[in-house]
Amino acid sequence: MKNSLGGVELSSMAKGFETTDAMLKAANVELLLARTVCPGKYTVLVAGDVADVRASVEAGVARAAEAHVDHFVIPNLHPDVFPAIAGTSGVSSLEALGVVETFSVASLIEAADAAVKAAGVKLIEIRLAMAMGGKAFVTFTGSVADVETAAMVAAASAGEKGLLVQKVVIPQPRPELLSELI
């Protein structure tokens, strides 16, 4: 059962391929993403049960060695996270809008999961580091109070690693913004 997500972020693309192979050989995980991201980094995301994801990420961190930038394991991942990464969340209207931006893919995914677990928000998208200088952001919608709570929790999560860029809450966004988010 796919209930856990893990990832390793590296500063070397070549080491990224080697790390991906080590992660896949270490445990029974599903490869969700293995690609270069700006600026010259490489990100690997795997899913599976908690023990397998932990084993895979541990193997990845060990193989990454000096190229390791960041990593994470999220047990019991909120079910809205996978569709938000894939860009298939299905949000058709906005209430309040929250946006949290981080310096790394790993810190953003952790922040997004924390946000959606903390308040009654719906994730719109998790955008990962392509054409953004290696940064990432999450967008979500809900009541003003829920969006403020989710943004605060997400910002605190990313801030623990010193990787928060910015958080924004827009109480009554113009409907045209939704077309820019999906």
C-alpha positions in Angstrom: 0.0 0.0 0.0 1.3 3.4 -1.0 1.0 5.4 2.2 4.4 6.9 2.6 6.5 9.3 0.5 10.2 9.9 0.6 12.8 11.8 -1.4 16.4 12.7 -1.7 17.6 16.0 -3.3 21.2 16.1 -4.6 23.6 18.8 -5.9 24.9 16.5 -8.7 22.9 15.1 -11.6 25.4 12.2 -12.2 25.2 11.2 -8.5 21.4 11.5 -8.9 21.3 8.6 -11.3 23.5 6.5 -9.0 21.4 7.4 -6.0 18.1 6.5 -7.8 19.5 3.1 -8.6 20.6 2.5 -5.0 17.2 3.6 -3.7 15.3 1.3 -6.0 17.6 -1.7 -5.2 17.3 -1.1 -1.4 13.5 -1.7 -1.0 10.2 -2.4 -2.7 9.2 1.2 -3.6 7.6 2.8 -6.6 9.6 5.5 -8.4 7.5 8.6 -8.7 10.1 11.0 -9.9 13.8 11.0 -10.8 14.9 14.1 -12.7 17.1 17.1 -13.0 15.7 20.2 -11.4 17.0 23.8 -11.6 19.8 24.9 -10.9 21.7 21.7 -11.7 20.2 19.6 -8.9 18.6 16.1 -9.1 15.5 15.0 -7.1 14.3 11.4 -6.5 10.8 10.7 -5.0 9.6 7.2 -4.0 6.4 5.8 -2.6 5.5 2.7 -0.7 4.9 1.4 2.8 6.8 3.3 5.5 9.5 0.7 6.2 10.4 0.4 2.5 10.4 4.1 1.9 12.7 4.6 5.0 15.1 2.0 3.8 15.1 3.4 0.3 15.8 7.0 1.5 18.5 5.8 3.9 20.2 4.0 1.0 19.8 7.2 -1.1 21.3 9.5 1.5 24.3 7.1 2.0 24.9 6.9 -1.8 24.5 10.6 -2.3 27.3 11.3 0.2 28.7 14.8 -0.4 26.0 15.5 -3.1 23.2 15.3 -0.5 21.2 18.5 -0.2 18.1 17.4 1.6 15.9 14.4 2.2 12.6 13.4 3.8 10.3 10.5 4.7 6.6 11.2 5.4 4.7 8.3 6.9 0.9 8.3 6.5 1.0 10.9 3.7 -2.2 12.9 3.3 -4.0 11.6 0.2 -4.2 15.1 -1.4 -0.4 15.3 -1.8 0.0 12.8 -4.7 -2.7 14.5 -6.9 -1.2 17.9 -6.1 2.3 16.8 -7.2 0.8 15.4 -10.4 -1.2 18.6 -11.0 -4.5 16.7 -10.9 -6.2 18.0 -7.7 -9.4 19.0 -9.5 -9.9 22.3 -7.7 -12.5 24.3 -9.7 -12.9 27.5 -7.6 -11.0 29.5 -5.0 -12.0 30.6 -1.6 -8.9 32.1 0.2 -5.6 31.3 -1.5 -2.4 30.2 0.3 1.0 30.0 -1.3 4.1 28.8 0.4 7.5 28.9 -1.3 10.7 27.1 -0.3 14.3 26.7 -1.4 14.0 22.9 -1.8 11.7 20.2 -3.1 12.0 18.1 0.0 11.1 21.0 2.4 8.2 21.9 0.3 6.6 18.5 0.2 7.0 18.2 4.0 5.4 21.6 4.4 2.5 20.8 2.0 1.7 17.6 3.9 1.8 19.4 7.3 -0.4 22.2 5.9 -3.2 19.9 4.6 -3.1 17.9 7.8 -3.4 21.0 10.0 -6.4 22.7 8.5 -9.4 22.1 6.2 -7.7 23.2 3.0 -7.6 21.6 -0.5 -4.2 21.4 -2.2 -4.2 22.9 -5.7 -0.7 22.2 -6.8 2.8 21.3 -5.6 5.2 22.8 -8.2 8.7 21.3 -8.0 11.7 23.3 -9.0 11.5 23.4 -12.8 12.3 26.8 -14.2 12.3 28.3 -10.7 15.9 28.3 -9.7 15.5 25.1 -7.6 12.7 26.5 -5.5 9.3 24.9 -5.1 5.8 26.1 -4.0 2.5 24.8 -2.9 -0.9 26.4 -3.5 -4.1 25.6 -1.5 -7.6 27.0 -0.9 -10.2 27.0 1.8 -11.7 29.4 4.3 -9.5 32.4 5.3 -9.0 30.9 8.8 -8.0 27.5 7.5 -5.7 28.9 4.8 -4.0 31.1 7.4 -3.5 28.1 9.7 -2.2 25.9 6.9 0.2 28.7 5.7 1.5 29.2 9.2 2.1 25.4 9.7 3.7 25.0 6.3 6.0 28.1 6.9 7.0 26.7 10.3 7.8 23.3 8.8 10.1 24.8 6.1 11.5 27.4 8.5 12.8 24.6 10.8 15.3 23.7 8.1 15.9 27.4 7.2 14.4 26.9 3.8 11.3 29.1 3.8 11.3 31.7 1.0 7.8 33.2 1.6 4.2 32.6 2.6 1.2 34.5 1.3 -2.5 34.4 2.1 -4.9 36.1 -0.2 -8.4 36.4 1.4 -10.5 37.0 -1.7 -8.4 36.2 -4.8 -9.7 37.1 -8.2 -11.0 34.0 -10.1 -8.5 34.6 -12.9 -5.7 33.4 -10.5 -7.0 29.9 -10.7 -6.1 29.6 -14.3 -2.5 30.4 -13.4 -2.4 27.7 -10.8 -3.6 24.7 -12.7 
